[in-house]
Amino acid sequence: MRLGIGIGWRPEIADAVAALPGIDWVEAVAENICTGHPPEALTRLRERGVTVVPHGVSLGLGGAERPDPGRLADLAARAALLGAPLVTEHIAFVRGGGPLTASPRLEAGHLLPVPRTWEALDVLCENVRIAQDSLPVPLALENIAALISWPGEELTEGQFLAELVARTGVRLLIDVANLHTNHVNRGEDPATALDELPVEAIAYVHVAGGVQKDGVWHDTHAHPVTRPVLDILSELRSRVDPPGVLLERDDAFPPAAGLAGELDAIRTTLAASAASSRAGAVRPKAQERPRRAAAPVEGARDRCAVAQTALLSALVAGTPAPEGFDHRRLGVQSRALAAKRADVVAKVAPELPEILGDGYRRAFVDYARTHPMSEGYRRDAVDFAERLLIDGFPADPVARRRLTRWWQGCVDPRPPRRSVRLVRAARAALVGK
């Protein structure tokens, strides 16, 4: 299916998206759509003939466990609700712990990289097949951006994706901004990755902005698209005419004219690369791909669970770094995860930064270093407020009363007391074992 040029739909820019010229389709975060009542702005776009694709972020198909049937059912329901021609997700893991490790559940609140090993690929492929059987439309999977690399990887990104497609027939959502991120952070050549990809499997393409900080590239979706990202888009277009290309923006939204300008830059890049191809530019020949037969995954699931939980615990709970990882990069990733949690909690519970003022962000980041998320961002906000109250913060009595009332409205008519402190301490001790 030809999708054309699209933009990521977010409530904050719904009016701007509706007014932008030349928008053929939009992509909406699946988890932000209520199955019984889609946003009215999305409904109006559909009535105009604009295609809507749900984009999932919470399945964790690269994780050790089988995909959760409830999450799959929710994604299927959103696809049906929106009349979507396909749904998309990520090649990533997003949680750890649980039954496979007999340890408390940990949530990353972020997309974390899967080790590019044959064993991890076996687990991923089985999870993808389970998802495909549960969805009413085709599935496409996105390559992710990463700050860290797993030790002992056996495949390049292009080889890993090519084998995934060969085994499952899944489509690909190629994010050229993520290829740029991995080039800066992990030294991986985007052109080599494109050479190794089965480009005929591409369902569509993401283009997004980022920023360099702490010596690494952060895929923020909150900054303008850079020239190197557009150059990778041009490289991809020289190999294949993608069915769709979409601009992603999740925060720090520019005026409508800024969005239109970025879309125009994408169109110009695609047109110039297409013209160059027609003029006789030689397309790179696809490289030979390593192959290996799939292996049983039960033991592999257990080993993946242990490895992923150890990494996630180091990132969100302050446990020692697993052997073979770059400690400095783990520190950068850990700080980035804490900052992201602070930003998202501020959105889902805006009362907290209002009550705490300038001290909100520092207090939350300090809290996040040793208090991993386990049940989503709303619960995270409540647990953060509870911890502040138990520890006697904020010092200002007016702010403390306001925070207590907010906490009471969310959880319980009584403020947390010493018994809560003891329960929390016992839970923290269990997590640390």
N, C-alpha and C positions, 0 to 999 in steps of 0.2 A: 504494500500500500504506500502510495506517495503521500507524505505528510506535509512537506513544504517547509516554510520558515515559521518557527514558533517561539514562544516565550514561557518561562515558568510562571504559572499563575499563583499569586499570593494575595491574601485579602487586602494588604496594605496598598497594593497597586491595581486593584480590580478595576477602578474607573479608568486609569491610564491604559491598561491593557485593552479595555473595551473600545477605546478611542484610537489605538494605534493602527495605522494603515498597514495592509499587507500581512496580517497575522492569519496564518492558515490553521494553526492548532495551538493548544496550550497543554502544559503538563502540571498536574496538581499533586501535592503530597498526599498520598492515600490516607494516612493516619489522621489527617486534619479534616477529613470529609465525613460527616455523619451519614450513615447508610440510609436513614429514613428521611433526611432533609438536607439535600445538597445546597450549598450557598446559592442564593438567588442570582448572583452575578454569573456563576458558572452555568446555571440553567439558561440564562439569557444568551450566553455565548453559544451554547448548543443549539438553541432555537435559530440562531443566525447561520448554522452550518459549520461552526468551528469545532473541530475534533478535540476531545479532552482525553488525555492519557493519565491514569493514576500511577504514581511513582512511589513505591513502597520504600520504607527506610528501617523497618523493624523485624523483618523475617530472620535475618542472620543466617542465610543459606550456607555460608562458609563455616558456621559453627559446628561443634561436635555432635550436638543433638539433632534428631530428626525435626523437620519444621513443625511448628505448633499448629495443629489442625484449626484452632480458633482463629489464629492470625491469617491462615490461608483462606478460611471461609470469609473473613472480613474483606480481604483483598479481592476475592471473587465477587462478593456482593457489590463492592465499589465499581468494579469493571462493568457489571451488569447495570448498575444504576446510571452510569455515565455513557453507556453504549460504546465502550472503548474498544478499539480494534486490537489492542494488546495491553499488557501491563508490564511494568519494569521494576526491578529491584537491583541489589548490589551484590558483588562478590566480596563478602566481608563477614566477619563475626562481630556481634554486638553485645554478647553476654557470656558469662562463664559461671563456673560453679554448678550447683544443682546435683541431681541424682548420680550422674556419671562420676562425680568426684566426691560425693557425700560431703559437700561443703555448702555454705550459704550462697545463694544466688547473687551474682554481681552483674550490674548493668553498666555498659560503657557510656551510653548516651552519645555514641559516636560510631562511625564505621571503621573498624580496625582490619588490617591486612591479614589475609590467609597466607600461611607459608606455601611457597611454590614448590611443593614436593609431590611426588607421585601418591603418597599416602593421603595427604590433604585433598588432592584432586579426586581420589576415589570417594572420599566422604562427600565432597561437594557435589559430585555427579549424582550420587544417589539422592541427596537432598533436592537437587534440581529436578530429577525425575518425579519425586514425590510431589513437588510443587506443580509441575506441569500437569500431572494427573488430576490435580485439585482445582485447576483454573479453567474457566470457560473460554479463554482466549489465549493466544500465544504469549510466551514470557520472553523478555529480553533482559539481560544482566549487564550491569555497568562495572567497568574497571574503576577502582577507587584511587584516591590520592593517599600517600602515606609519608609519615615522617620517619618511620623506623623500618628496618629490614630484619627478617628472620635469619638466624644463622643456618647454614647447611642447606640452602635452597638448591634445587636440582633443575629447575626450569626457568627460563626467562618469562617475562609477562606475556609476550606474544605467543610463545610455545604453550604456556599454561592455558591461555584462552582458546588457542586453536584446538588443543586436545579436548577441552570442555565442549566445544561446539561439535567436534567429531563424534564424541560419545553420546551426547544428549540431543543434538539438533537445536539447542537453544539459540535464540538470536542474541546479538550483542548491541549494547548501548555504549558507544565509545565516547568517553569524555576526553577531549583533546587538552583541556586544562589540567586534568589529572595526569596525562602523559607528560606535560611540562613540569608539573610538581615532582613527579618521580625522576625526571631528568635532573632537576636541581638538587633534590634531596638524596637521591640514590645513584646518581650517575648513569641512569639508563637512557639510551639513545632513542628518542621517539621514532625516528625513521626506521630503526631496526625493528621496533615493536610493530610498526605498521607493515613492514615487509613480512613479518611472521604471522600476521593476522589473516584469518579467512575473511577478507573484506566483504565478500558476497553475503556474509551472515549479519552485516550491520543493519539494524532496524532504524536507528537514528543516532545523532551526534549531539553531545552537550558542548557548549562553549561558556566559559565563566572566567571571572577575574579573581585575583589573589594578591598577596603582598609578601615581600621577604622580610623576616623578622627573626631574631635570635640565630641568624646564620642559616635559616631554612626557609623554604617557600611554604606559605600557608594558603590553602585553597579556601578562601573566605566566602566567596560568592557575595562579597560586600564591597568590592573594588572594581574599577573598570577593567575590561578585557585588555590584555597587553598584546604587543606586537608578536612576541614569541609564540603565544597561544594561537593567534591567527595564522602564523607561519605553519604551525603543525596542522591546522585545519586545511591549509592549502596543500600540504603534503598528502593528507588523506584524500582530498578531492582529486589529486593527480592520479590516484589509484582506483577510485570508485566514485560514482555519483550517489551520495547517501540519500536514502528516501526522505530524511528529515534532518533539520539542524535547528537546535533550540538554544536560546540565550537563558542562562540561569542567573537569578539574582535573589538573594534571601534576606538581605539587610542593607542598611544605609542606602535606601533607594534614591536614585537621582530623579529629577523631574522627568516628565514624559519625553521631553526633547532629548534628554540624555539616553533613555532607553532606545528611542528611535535611532539615535546616532550609532549606538552599538549594533543594532540590527542592520543598519545600512552598511557598517563595516564588515559584518558577516556576509551580507549579500555581495559586496564588492570583492571580497576575498574569494568566494566561491566562483563568481563569474570570471575573475582573472585566471584562476587555476584551470577552469574548464576551457577557456580560450587557449591557454598554453598547451593543454592536452590535445586539443584539436589541431594545433599548429605542428604537432609531430613530436612532442616531448616523449621520450621513452619511459614507459612505466617500469619500475623495478620488478624483477621477477620474484615471485613468492619463494621463500626459502623452504628447504626440506624440513619437515617437522619430525621430531623424535616421537616414537610411539612405544607404548607398553600396554599390555593387557590389564584390564581392571582386576583388582584383587578384592576379596571379601573385606567388609568394612567394620565388622563388630569390634575386633581388637583395635583397629585404627581409630574408631570413635573414642575409645577410652584414652588412648595415647594423645589424641588431639585435644580432648577435654582437659587433661592434666596440663598440657603445654599452654593452651589458651588461657586457662584459669590462672596459671602462674604469672603469665604476662599481664593479664588484666589486673590481677591483685597488686602487682608492682606499680601499675599506672594509677590506680584509684584508691588503694588502701595502704600504700606506703610499705609494702613488704619488700624483701630483697629482690633485686633484679635477677631474672633467670640468666644462666650462664650463656655467654656468646653474644649478648645484646650490647649495643653501644649505650653506656650509662648516661652519657651527656644527652643523646637523642631521646632516651627514655624520660629524662628530666624535662626536656622541651615538650614532649608529647603529654606528660602528666600535667604540666602547667597549662597547656592548651586545653586539655579536657576539663580542668577545673574552671578555667575562664569561660569555656562554652557552657558549662553547667550554670555558672553565675548568670550569664546572659539569658539563657532559656528560662531559668527560674524567675528572673526579673520580668519576663514576659507573661508567664503563666500566673504569677502572683505579684502583680505590680505594687501591691500594698507594702511589700517588704522593703524595696528600695525607698519608697516614700517615707516609711516609718524610720528606717535606719539612716537615711540620708547618705552623705559621702562615705560613711563607714560600712555601707552594705557590701560592696565588692570585696574589700579586704577581709571582712568577717566571713563571707561565704567561701572565698578561696582557702582561708585557713581551715575552715570546717571541712571542705572537700578533700583536703590532703589525707585525712584519716577516716573519713566517713563515706564509703562507697554508696552509690545509688543502687537500690534494689527493686524499686517498684514504680519507676517513672518520675517525671519531673514534678508533678503536683505533690506526690508523697515526699519527694525530696525537699520541697519548699516547707512542708509541714514539719519534717524532721529537723531541718535547719533552725526553724523558729523555736522548736522545742529545746534543742540543744542550747541555744542562746539563753532561754529562760532558766534552764537548769543551772547554767554557769553564771547566772546573775547579770546578764546583759539584756538590753543596753542599760548603762548606768543612769541615764536620764529617766526619772520616774514617769514622766508623761509618756515618753516613747515606750517604756516598759509596759505601762498599762495598755497602750494601743496594741502592742505586739501580743500581749496576753489575750486581749479581746479577740484579736484576729485568730490566734491559735485555738481559742475556745470555740469559735464559730466553725472551725474546720474539723476539730477532733472531739472535744470533750468539754463539758461545762466547768471542769476544774482545771486549774493550772498544774503543770507537772510538778511532782514533789520528789522527795528523796527516794521513794520506791521506784520511780521511773529512772532515776539516776542509776540505781543498782541494776535494773534490768538492762539498761543500755550498756553498762560496763561489762556485764556478763556476755552480752551479745558480741561486743567488741573483742572480748577475749577469745570467743569461739572463732571469730573471723581470723584472728591472728594465728591460730593453731595450724 
